[in-house]
Amino acid sequence: MPTVAIDAFNAETKRMETQIKAQQASATVDKTSAQAMGEQLDNQKKMSDMMEEQMMKSRIPMMSEAELISLANRR
């Protein structure tokens, strides 16, 4: 095999290896980004649940007996 053909083959192989590494790095970034987004959504849900619970607790002293029984039956 001529040296030019070997050099061309080696160059193509290195190009492909570089492309694969770039795709792997991109996949890692995408995965990390998706995980961060998932954690952010979980945190927003937890915050919303906490706020709703606090609001409900602040209303309890003003609720009628029937409202309290209805609330207890929902949980």
PDB file of N, CA, C and O in Angstrom:
ATOM      1  N   MET A   1       0.858  -1.176   0.000  1.00  0.00           N
ATOM      2  CA  MET A   1       0.000   0.000   0.000  1.00  0.00           C
ATOM      3  C   MET A   1       0.905   1.241   0.000  1.00  0.00           C
ATOM      4  O   MET A   1       1.810   1.348   0.828  1.00  0.00           O
ATOM      5  N   PRO A   2       0.668   2.152  -0.902  1.00  0.00           N
ATOM      6  CA  PRO A   2       1.494   3.355  -0.982  1.00  0.00           C
ATOM      7  C   PRO A   2       1.343   4.211   0.277  1.00  0.00           C
ATOM      8  O   PRO A   2       0.308   4.181   0.944  1.00  0.00           O
ATOM      9  N   THR A   3       2.375   4.961   0.582  1.00  0.00           N
ATOM     10  CA  THR A   3       2.402   5.805   1.776  1.00  0.00           C
ATOM     11  C   THR A   3       1.284   6.848   1.756  1.00  0.00           C
ATOM     12  O   THR A   3       0.707   7.158   2.799  1.00  0.00           O
ATOM     13  N   VAL A   4       0.979   7.383   0.586  1.00  0.00           N
ATOM     14  CA  VAL A   4      -0.080   8.395   0.462  1.00  0.00           C
ATOM     15  C   VAL A   4      -1.412   7.787   0.879  1.00  0.00           C
ATOM     16  O   VAL A   4      -2.190   8.427   1.587  1.00  0.00           O
ATOM     17  N   ALA A   5      -1.682   6.555   0.445  1.00  0.00           N
ATOM     18  CA  ALA A   5      -2.939   5.881   0.789  1.00  0.00           C
ATOM     19  C   ALA A   5      -2.989   5.605   2.296  1.00  0.00           C
ATOM     20  O   ALA A   5      -4.040   5.756   2.918  1.00  0.00           O
ATOM     21  N   ILE A   6      -1.868   5.206   2.876  1.00  0.00           N
ATOM     22  CA  ILE A   6      -1.820   4.948   4.314  1.00  0.00           C
ATOM     23  C   ILE A   6      -2.039   6.238   5.088  1.00  0.00           C
ATOM     24  O   ILE A   6      -2.776   6.252   6.074  1.00  0.00           O
ATOM     25  N   ASP A   7      -1.413   7.312   4.654  1.00  0.00           N
ATOM     26  CA  ASP A   7      -1.589   8.609   5.304  1.00  0.00           C
ATOM     27  C   ASP A   7      -3.047   9.077   5.210  1.00  0.00           C
ATOM     28  O   ASP A   7      -3.600   9.601   6.176  1.00  0.00           O
ATOM     29  N   ALA A   8      -3.655   8.886   4.054  1.00  0.00           N
ATOM     30  CA  ALA A   8      -5.055   9.281   3.858  1.00  0.00           C
ATOM     31  C   ALA A   8      -5.963   8.449   4.761  1.00  0.00           C
ATOM     32  O   ALA A   8      -6.892   8.977   5.371  1.00  0.00           O
ATOM     33  N   PHE A   9      -5.690   7.143   4.843  1.00  0.00           N
ATOM     34  CA  PHE A   9      -6.473   6.261   5.707  1.00  0.00           C
ATOM     35  C   PHE A   9      -6.335   6.689   7.168  1.00  0.00           C
ATOM     36  O   PHE A   9      -7.332   6.786   7.883  1.00  0.00           O
ATOM     37  N   ASN A  10      -5.104   6.944   7.614  1.00  0.00           N
ATOM     38  CA  ASN A  10      -4.870   7.375   8.991  1.00  0.00           C
ATOM     39  C   ASN A  10      -5.556   8.711   9.284  1.00  0.00           C
ATOM     40  O   ASN A  10      -6.123   8.892  10.361  1.00  0.00           O
ATOM     41  N   ALA A  11      -5.506   9.626   8.353  1.00  0.00           N
ATOM     42  CA  ALA A  11      -6.151  10.928   8.531  1.00  0.00           C
ATOM     43  C   ALA A  11      -7.673  10.757   8.656  1.00  0.00           C
ATOM     44  O   ALA A  11      -8.306  11.381   9.508  1.00  0.00           O
ATOM     45  N   GLU A  12      -8.246   9.914   7.808  1.00  0.00           N
ATOM     46  CA  GLU A  12      -9.695   9.655   7.857  1.00  0.00           C
ATOM     47  C   GLU A  12     -10.066   8.987   9.180  1.00  0.00           C
ATOM     48  O   GLU A  12     -11.081   9.331   9.788  1.00  0.00           O
ATOM     49  N   THR A  13      -9.256   8.043   9.622  1.00  0.00           N
ATOM     50  CA  THR A  13      -9.511   7.359  10.892  1.00  0.00           C
ATOM     51  C   THR A  13      -9.474   8.349  12.051  1.00  0.00           C
ATOM     52  O   THR A  13     -10.341   8.315  12.924  1.00  0.00           O
ATOM     53  N   LYS A  14      -8.484   9.222  12.063  1.00  0.00           N
ATOM     54  CA  LYS A  14      -8.387  10.227  13.128  1.00  0.00           C
ATOM     55  C   LYS A  14      -9.566  11.194  13.077  1.00  0.00           C
ATOM     56  O   LYS A  14     -10.091  11.593  14.117  1.00  0.00           O
ATOM     57  N   ARG A  15      -9.980  11.569  11.868  1.00  0.00           N
ATOM     58  CA  ARG A  15     -11.142  12.459  11.722  1.00  0.00           C
ATOM     59  C   ARG A  15     -12.383  11.800  12.308  1.00  0.00           C
ATOM     60  O   ARG A  15     -13.156  12.442  13.019  1.00  0.00           O
ATOM     61  N   MET A  16     -12.571  10.524  12.010  1.00  0.00           N
ATOM     62  CA  MET A  16     -13.731   9.798  12.523  1.00  0.00           C
ATOM     63  C   MET A  16     -13.676   9.682  14.052  1.00  0.00           C
ATOM     64  O   MET A  16     -14.694   9.839  14.727  1.00  0.00           O
ATOM     65  N   GLU A  17     -12.498   9.410  14.586  1.00  0.00           N
ATOM     66  CA  GLU A  17     -12.339   9.318  16.039  1.00  0.00           C
ATOM     67  C   GLU A  17     -12.668  10.656  16.706  1.00  0.00           C
ATOM     68  O   GLU A  17     -13.321  10.694  17.749  1.00  0.00           O
ATOM     69  N   THR A  18     -12.212  11.741  16.100  1.00  0.00           N
ATOM     70  CA  THR A  18     -12.488  13.073  16.627  1.00  0.00           C
ATOM     71  C   THR A  18     -13.979  13.367  16.586  1.00  0.00           C
ATOM     72  O   THR A  18     -14.534  13.930  17.530  1.00  0.00           O
ATOM     73  N   GLN A  19     -14.624  12.984  15.493  1.00  0.00           N
ATOM     74  CA  GLN A  19     -16.063  13.204  15.352  1.00  0.00           C
ATOM     75  C   GLN A  19     -16.828  12.402  16.410  1.00  0.00           C
ATOM     76  O   GLN A  19     -17.778  12.915  17.001  1.00  0.00           O
ATOM     77  N   ILE A  20     -16.430  11.165  16.652  1.00  0.00           N
ATOM     78  CA  ILE A  20     -17.076  10.329  17.661  1.00  0.00           C
ATOM     79  C   ILE A  20     -16.915  10.952  19.047  1.00  0.00           C
ATOM     80  O   ILE A  20     -17.869  11.005  19.823  1.00  0.00           O
ATOM     81  N   LYS A  21     -15.708  11.420  19.353  1.00  0.00           N
ATOM     82  CA  LYS A  21     -15.468  12.059  20.650  1.00  0.00           C
ATOM     83  C   LYS A  21     -16.325  13.311  20.818  1.00  0.00           C
ATOM     84  O   LYS A  21     -16.837  13.573  21.907  1.00  0.00           O
ATOM     85  N   ALA A  22     -16.480  14.073  19.759  1.00  0.00           N
ATOM     86  CA  ALA A  22     -17.310  15.282  19.812  1.00  0.00           C
ATOM     87  C   ALA A  22     -18.776  14.910  20.052  1.00  0.00           C
ATOM     88  O   ALA A  22     -19.467  15.575  20.824  1.00  0.00           O
ATOM     89  N   GLN A  23     -19.248  13.853  19.393  1.00  0.00           N
ATOM     90  CA  GLN A  23     -20.633  13.411  19.587  1.00  0.00           C
ATOM     91  C   GLN A  23     -20.842  12.893  21.007  1.00  0.00           C
ATOM     92  O   GLN A  23     -21.887  13.141  21.609  1.00  0.00           O
ATOM     93  N   GLN A  24     -19.866  12.182  21.541  1.00  0.00           N
ATOM     94  CA  GLN A  24     -19.956  11.703  22.919  1.00  0.00           C
ATOM     95  C   GLN A  24     -20.004  12.866  23.899  1.00  0.00           C
ATOM     96  O   GLN A  24     -20.785  12.850  24.850  1.00  0.00           O
ATOM     97  N   ALA A  25     -19.172  13.872  23.667  1.00  0.00           N
ATOM     98  CA  ALA A  25     -19.160  15.048  24.536  1.00  0.00           C
ATOM     99  C   ALA A  25     -20.506  15.770  24.470  1.00  0.00           C
ATOM    100  O   ALA A  25     -21.030  16.218  25.490  1.00  0.00           O
ATOM    101  N   SER A  26     -21.052  15.875  23.281  1.00  0.00           N
ATOM    102  CA  SER A  26     -22.354  16.524  23.109  1.00  0.00           C
ATOM    103  C   SER A  26     -23.448  15.751  23.834  1.00  0.00           C
ATOM    104  O   SER A  26     -24.320  16.348  24.465  1.00  0.00           O
ATOM    105  N   ALA A  27     -23.404  14.429  23.747  1.00  0.00           N
ATOM    106  CA  ALA A  27     -24.389  13.594  24.436  1.00  0.00           C
ATOM    107  C   ALA A  27     -24.284  13.769  25.945  1.00  0.00           C
ATOM    108  O   ALA A  27     -25.296  13.799  26.645  1.00  0.00           O
ATOM    109  N   THR A  28     -23.058  13.884  26.442  1.00  0.00           N
ATOM    110  CA  THR A  28     -22.856  14.092  27.873  1.00  0.00           C
ATOM    111  C   THR A  28     -23.427  15.438  28.311  1.00  0.00           C
ATOM    112  O   THR A  28     -24.065  15.537  29.359  1.00  0.00           O
ATOM    113  N   VAL A  29     -23.198  16.462  27.511  1.00  0.00           N
ATOM    114  CA  VAL A  29     -23.744  17.790  27.822  1.00  0.00           C
ATOM    115  C   VAL A  29     -25.269  17.744  27.799  1.00  0.00           C
ATOM    116  O   VAL A  29     -25.917  18.305  28.684  1.00  0.00           O
ATOM    117  N   ASP A  30     -25.847  17.084  26.800  1.00  0.00           N
ATOM    118  CA  ASP A  30     -27.307  16.963  26.702  1.00  0.00           C
ATOM    119  C   ASP A  30     -27.875  16.239  27.916  1.00  0.00           C
ATOM    120  O   ASP A  30     -28.894  16.654  28.469  1.00  0.00           O
ATOM    121  N   LYS A  31     -27.220  15.157  28.331  1.00  0.00           N
ATOM    122  CA  LYS A  31     -27.683  14.384  29.484  1.00  0.00           C
ATOM    123  C   LYS A  31     -27.621  15.235  30.745  1.00  0.00           C
ATOM    124  O   LYS A  31     -28.562  15.243  31.539  1.00  0.00           O
ATOM    125  N   THR A  32     -26.523  15.945  30.929  1.00  0.00           N
ATOM    126  CA  THR A  32     -26.360  16.798  32.111  1.00  0.00           C
ATOM    127  C   THR A  32     -27.409  17.902  32.119  1.00  0.00           C
ATOM    128  O   THR A  32     -27.978  18.223  33.163  1.00  0.00           O
ATOM    129  N   SER A  33     -27.655  18.470  30.966  1.00  0.00           N
ATOM    130  CA  SER A  33     -28.661  19.525  30.855  1.00  0.00           C
ATOM    131  C   SER A  33     -30.055  18.983  31.181  1.00  0.00           C
ATOM    132  O   SER A  33     -30.825  19.638  31.883  1.00  0.00           O
ATOM    133  N   ALA A  34     -30.375  17.811  30.682  1.00  0.00           N
ATOM    134  CA  ALA A  34     -31.682  17.196  30.953  1.00  0.00           C
ATOM    135  C   ALA A  34     -31.838  16.877  32.440  1.00  0.00           C
ATOM    136  O   ALA A  34     -32.912  17.069  33.011  1.00  0.00           O
ATOM    137  N   GLN A  35     -30.768  16.390  33.064  1.00  0.00           N
ATOM    138  CA  GLN A  35     -30.821  16.107  34.495  1.00  0.00           C
ATOM    139  C   GLN A  35     -31.039  17.389  35.298  1.00  0.00           C
ATOM    140  O   GLN A  35     -31.822  17.411  36.248  1.00  0.00           O
ATOM    141  N   ALA A  36     -30.349  18.441  34.913  1.00  0.00           N
ATOM    142  CA  ALA A  36     -30.496  19.722  35.610  1.00  0.00           C
ATOM    143  C   ALA A  36     -31.922  20.250  35.455  1.00  0.00           C
ATOM    144  O   ALA A  36     -32.502  20.773  36.407  1.00  0.00           O
ATOM    145  N   MET A  37     -32.478  20.112  34.263  1.00  0.00           N
ATOM    146  CA  MET A  37     -33.850  20.567  34.027  1.00  0.00           C
ATOM    147  C   MET A  37     -34.829  19.753  34.874  1.00  0.00           C
ATOM    148  O   MET A  37     -35.771  20.304  35.444  1.00  0.00           O
ATOM    149  N   GLY A  38     -34.604  18.447  34.952  1.00  0.00           N
ATOM    150  CA  GLY A  38     -35.458  17.589  35.769  1.00  0.00           C
ATOM    151  C   GLY A  38     -35.400  17.977  37.238  1.00  0.00           C
ATOM    152  O   GLY A  38     -36.430  18.023  37.910  1.00  0.00           O
ATOM    153  N   GLU A  39     -34.206  18.255  37.736  1.00  0.00           N
ATOM    154  CA  GLU A  39     -34.049  18.681  39.130  1.00  0.00           C
ATOM    155  C   GLU A  39     -34.736  20.023  39.372  1.00  0.00           C
ATOM    156  O   GLU A  39     -35.347  20.241  40.418  1.00  0.00           O
ATOM    157  N   GLN A  40     -34.627  20.910  38.400  1.00  0.00           N
ATOM    158  CA  GLN A  40     -35.278  22.221  38.534  1.00  0.00           C
ATOM    159  C   GLN A  40     -36.797  22.056  38.592  1.00  0.00           C
ATOM    160  O   GLN A  40     -37.464  22.704  39.398  1.00  0.00           O
ATOM    161  N   LEU A  41     -37.336  21.194  37.744  1.00  0.00           N
ATOM    162  CA  LEU A  41     -38.783  20.956  37.759  1.00  0.00           C
ATOM    163  C   LEU A  41     -39.224  20.317  39.072  1.00  0.00           C
ATOM    164  O   LEU A  41     -40.265  20.678  39.623  1.00  0.00           O
ATOM    165  N   ASP A  42     -38.434  19.370  39.573  1.00  0.00           N
ATOM    166  CA  ASP A  42     -38.739  18.750  40.864  1.00  0.00           C
ATOM    167  C   ASP A  42     -38.755  19.799  41.971  1.00  0.00           C
ATOM    168  O   ASP A  42     -39.649  19.805  42.817  1.00  0.00           O
ATOM    169  N   ASN A  43     -37.765  20.682  41.960  1.00  0.00           N
ATOM    170  CA  ASN A  43     -37.690  21.726  42.977  1.00  0.00           C
ATOM    171  C   ASN A  43     -38.865  22.697  42.894  1.00  0.00           C
ATOM    172  O   ASN A  43     -39.392  23.137  43.916  1.00  0.00           O
ATOM    173  N   GLN A  44     -39.271  23.027  41.666  1.00  0.00           N
ATOM    174  CA  GLN A  44     -40.424  23.913  41.495  1.00  0.00           C
ATOM    175  C   GLN A  44     -41.691  23.247  42.017  1.00  0.00           C
ATOM    176  O   GLN A  44     -42.529  23.901  42.637  1.00  0.00           O
ATOM    177  N   LYS A  45     -41.833  21.954  41.768  1.00  0.00           N
ATOM    178  CA  LYS A  45     -43.008  21.210  42.252  1.00  0.00           C
ATOM    179  C   LYS A  45     -43.006  21.174  43.774  1.00  0.00           C
ATOM    180  O   LYS A  45     -44.045  21.386  44.400  1.00  0.00           O
ATOM    181  N   LYS A  46     -41.855  20.909  44.371  1.00  0.00           N
ATOM    182  CA  LYS A  46     -41.757  20.882  45.834  1.00  0.00           C
ATOM    183  C   LYS A  46     -42.109  22.242  46.418  1.00  0.00           C
ATOM    184  O   LYS A  46     -42.828  22.326  47.414  1.00  0.00           O
ATOM    185  N   MET A  47     -41.607  23.302  45.803  1.00  0.00           N
ATOM    186  CA  MET A  47     -41.888  24.657  46.280  1.00  0.00           C
ATOM    187  C   MET A  47     -43.378  24.967  46.173  1.00  0.00           C
ATOM    188  O   MET A  47     -43.967  25.548  47.085  1.00  0.00           O
ATOM    189  N   SER A  48     -43.971  24.581  45.071  1.00  0.00           N
ATOM    190  CA  SER A  48     -45.401  24.798  44.873  1.00  0.00           C
ATOM    191  C   SER A  48     -46.215  24.029  45.917  1.00  0.00           C
ATOM    192  O   SER A  48     -47.172  24.558  46.481  1.00  0.00           O
ATOM    193  N   ASP A  49     -45.829  22.787  46.164  1.00  0.00           N
ATOM    194  CA  ASP A  49     -46.521  21.977  47.172  1.00  0.00           C
ATOM    195  C   ASP A  49     -46.392  22.606  48.560  1.00  0.00           C
ATOM    196  O   ASP A  49     -47.356  22.642  49.325  1.00  0.00           O
ATOM    197  N   MET A  50     -45.200  23.097  48.876  1.00  0.00           N
ATOM    198  CA  MET A  50     -44.974  23.732  50.179  1.00  0.00           C
ATOM    199  C   MET A  50     -45.819  24.994  50.333  1.00  0.00           C
ATOM    200  O   MET A  50     -46.394  25.246  51.392  1.00  0.00           O
ATOM    201  N   MET A  51     -45.886  25.781  49.265  1.00  0.00           N
ATOM    202  CA  MET A  51     -46.667  27.017  49.317  1.00  0.00           C
ATOM    203  C   MET A  51     -48.153  26.699  49.480  1.00  0.00           C
ATOM    204  O   MET A  51     -48.864  27.362  50.236  1.00  0.00           O
ATOM    205  N   GLU A  52     -48.607  25.679  48.761  1.00  0.00           N
ATOM    206  CA  GLU A  52     -50.015  25.280  48.863  1.00  0.00           C
ATOM    207  C   GLU A  52     -50.325  24.796  50.276  1.00  0.00           C
ATOM    208  O   GLU A  52     -51.373  25.124  50.831  1.00  0.00           O
ATOM    209  N   GLU A  53     -49.419  24.020  50.857  1.00  0.00           N
ATOM    210  CA  GLU A  53     -49.614  23.524  52.221  1.00  0.00           C
ATOM    211  C   GLU A  53     -49.648  24.678  53.219  1.00  0.00           C
ATOM    212  O   GLU A  53     -50.480  24.698  54.125  1.00  0.00           O
ATOM    213  N   GLN A  54     -48.739  25.639  53.049  1.00  0.00           N
ATOM    214  CA  GLN A  54     -48.720  26.802  53.938  1.00  0.00           C
ATOM    215  C   GLN A  54     -50.017  27.608  53.828  1.00  0.00           C
ATOM    216  O   GLN A  54     -50.564  28.070  54.830  1.00  0.00           O
ATOM    217  N   MET A  55     -50.489  27.765  52.607  1.00  0.00           N
ATOM    218  CA  MET A  55     -51.725  28.509  52.398  1.00  0.00           C
ATOM    219  C   MET A  55     -52.891  27.783  53.076  1.00  0.00           C
ATOM    220  O   MET A  55     -53.743  28.407  53.708  1.00  0.00           O
ATOM    221  N   MET A  56     -52.913  26.458  52.934  1.00  0.00           N
ATOM    222  CA  MET A  56     -53.982  25.674  53.537  1.00  0.00           C
ATOM    223  C   MET A  56     -53.916  25.770  55.063  1.00  0.00           C
ATOM    224  O   MET A  56     -54.940  25.911  55.731  1.00  0.00           O
ATOM    225  N   LYS A  57     -52.694  25.690  55.606  1.00  0.00           N
ATOM    226  CA  LYS A  57     -52.540  25.785  57.064  1.00  0.00           C
ATOM    227  C   LYS A  57     -53.011  27.139  57.588  1.00  0.00           C
ATOM    228  O   LYS A  57     -53.573  27.225  58.680  1.00  0.00           O
ATOM    229  N   SER A  58     -52.786  28.179  56.821  1.00  0.00           N
ATOM    230  CA  SER A  58     -53.208  29.503  57.271  1.00  0.00           C
ATOM    231  C   SER A  58     -54.728  29.653  57.231  1.00  0.00           C
ATOM    232  O   SER A  58     -55.287  30.498  57.931  1.00  0.00           O
ATOM    233  N   ARG A  59     -55.395  28.840  56.417  1.00  0.00           N
ATOM    234  CA  ARG A  59     -56.857  28.916  56.301  1.00  0.00           C
ATOM    235  C   ARG A  59     -57.570  28.052  57.332  1.00  0.00           C
ATOM    236  O   ARG A  59     -58.742  28.283  57.626  1.00  0.00           O
ATOM    237  N   ILE A  60     -56.872  27.054  57.887  1.00  0.00           N
ATOM    238  CA  ILE A  60     -57.520  26.099  58.795  1.00  0.00           C
ATOM    239  C   ILE A  60     -58.230  26.773  59.967  1.00  0.00           C
ATOM    240  O   ILE A  60     -59.370  26.412  60.259  1.00  0.00           O
ATOM    241  N   PRO A  61     -57.612  27.731  60.649  1.00  0.00           N
ATOM    242  CA  PRO A  61     -58.315  28.339  61.789  1.00  0.00           C
ATOM    243  C   PRO A  61     -59.630  29.025  61.411  1.00  0.00           C
ATOM    244  O   PRO A  61     -60.495  29.214  62.266  1.00  0.00           O
ATOM    245  N   MET A  62     -59.784  29.396  60.150  1.00  0.00           N
ATOM    246  CA  MET A  62     -60.989  30.099  59.722  1.00  0.00           C
ATOM    247  C   MET A  62     -62.037  29.165  59.109  1.00  0.00           C
ATOM    248  O   MET A  62     -63.120  29.618  58.738  1.00  0.00           O
ATOM    249  N   MET A  63     -61.728  27.863  58.999  1.00  0.00           N
ATOM    250  CA  MET A  63     -62.641  26.928  58.340  1.00  0.00           C
ATOM    251  C   MET A  63     -63.744  26.457  59.282  1.00  0.00           C
ATOM    252  O   MET A  63     -63.569  26.350  60.496  1.00  0.00           O
ATOM    253  N   SER A  64     -64.867  26.188  58.671  1.00  0.00           N
ATOM    254  CA  SER A  64     -65.976  25.620  59.438  1.00  0.00           C
ATOM    255  C   SER A  64     -65.704  24.139  59.686  1.00  0.00           C
ATOM    256  O   SER A  64     -64.809  23.547  59.083  1.00  0.00           O
ATOM    257  N   GLU A  65     -66.486  23.561  60.573  1.00  0.00           N
ATOM    258  CA  GLU A  65     -66.320  22.135  60.877  1.00  0.00           C
ATOM    259  C   GLU A  65     -66.547  21.290  59.627  1.00  0.00           C
ATOM    260  O   GLU A  65     -65.825  20.320  59.397  1.00  0.00           O
ATOM    261  N   ALA A  66     -67.532  21.645  58.825  1.00  0.00           N
ATOM    262  CA  ALA A  66     -67.829  20.895  57.594  1.00  0.00           C
ATOM    263  C   ALA A  66     -66.658  20.975  56.608  1.00  0.00           C
ATOM    264  O   ALA A  66     -66.322  19.983  55.962  1.00  0.00           O
ATOM    265  N   GLU A  67     -66.041  22.148  56.494  1.00  0.00           N
ATOM    266  CA  GLU A  67     -64.878  22.306  55.604  1.00  0.00           C
ATOM    267  C   GLU A  67     -63.697  21.473  56.097  1.00  0.00           C
ATOM    268  O   GLU A  67     -62.980  20.873  55.295  1.00  0.00           O
ATOM    269  N   LEU A  68     -63.495  21.436  57.402  1.00  0.00           N
ATOM    270  CA  LEU A  68     -62.406  20.637  57.969  1.00  0.00           C
ATOM    271  C   LEU A  68     -62.625  19.147  57.729  1.00  0.00           C
ATOM    272  O   LEU A  68     -61.686  18.417  57.410  1.00  0.00           O
ATOM    273  N   ILE A  69     -63.869  18.701  57.884  1.00  0.00           N
ATOM    274  CA  ILE A  69     -64.171  17.289  57.618  1.00  0.00           C
ATOM    275  C   ILE A  69     -63.960  16.966  56.152  1.00  0.00           C
ATOM    276  O   ILE A  69     -63.411  15.915  55.821  1.00  0.00           O
ATOM    277  N   SER A  70     -64.388  17.853  55.272  1.00  0.00           N
ATOM    278  CA  SER A  70     -64.181  17.667  53.833  1.00  0.00           C
ATOM    279  C   SER A  70     -62.698  17.613  53.500  1.00  0.00           C
ATOM    280  O   SER A  70     -62.265  16.784  52.700  1.00  0.00           O
ATOM    281  N   LEU A  71     -61.933  18.483  54.104  1.00  0.00           N
ATOM    282  CA  LEU A  71     -60.486  18.497  53.888  1.00  0.00           C
ATOM    283  C   LEU A  71     -59.850  17.205  54.371  1.00  0.00           C
ATOM    284  O   LEU A  71     -58.998  16.638  53.687  1.00  0.00           O
ATOM    285  N   ALA A  72     -60.255  16.738  55.538  1.00  0.00           N
ATOM    286  CA  ALA A  72     -59.700  15.497  56.089  1.00  0.00           C
ATOM    287  C   ALA A  72     -60.043  14.299  55.206  1.00  0.00           C
ATOM    288  O   ALA A  72     -59.237  13.377  55.082  1.00  0.00           O
ATOM    289  N   ASN A  73     -61.202  14.299  54.604  1.00  0.00           N
ATOM    290  CA  ASN A  73     -61.625  13.178  53.755  1.00  0.00           C
ATOM    291  C   ASN A  73     -60.897  13.148  52.409  1.00  0.00           C
ATOM    292  O   ASN A  73     -60.823  12.099  51.769  1.00  0.00           O
ATOM    293  N   ARG A  74     -60.363  14.287  51.981  1.00  0.00           N
ATOM    294  CA  ARG A  74     -59.624  14.349  50.708  1.00  0.00           C
ATOM    295  C   ARG A  74     -58.249  13.707  50.806  1.00  0.00           C
ATOM    296  O   ARG A  74     -57.719  13.246  49.795  1.00  0.00           O
ATOM    297  N   ARG A  75     -57.671  13.666  51.962  1.00  0.00           N
ATOM    298  CA  ARG A  75     -56.309  13.159  52.128  1.00  0.00           C
ATOM    299  C   ARG A  75     -56.292  11.731  52.462  1.00  0.00           C
ATOM    300  O   ARG A  75     -55.220  11.150  52.635  1.00  0.00           O
TER     301      ARG A  75
END
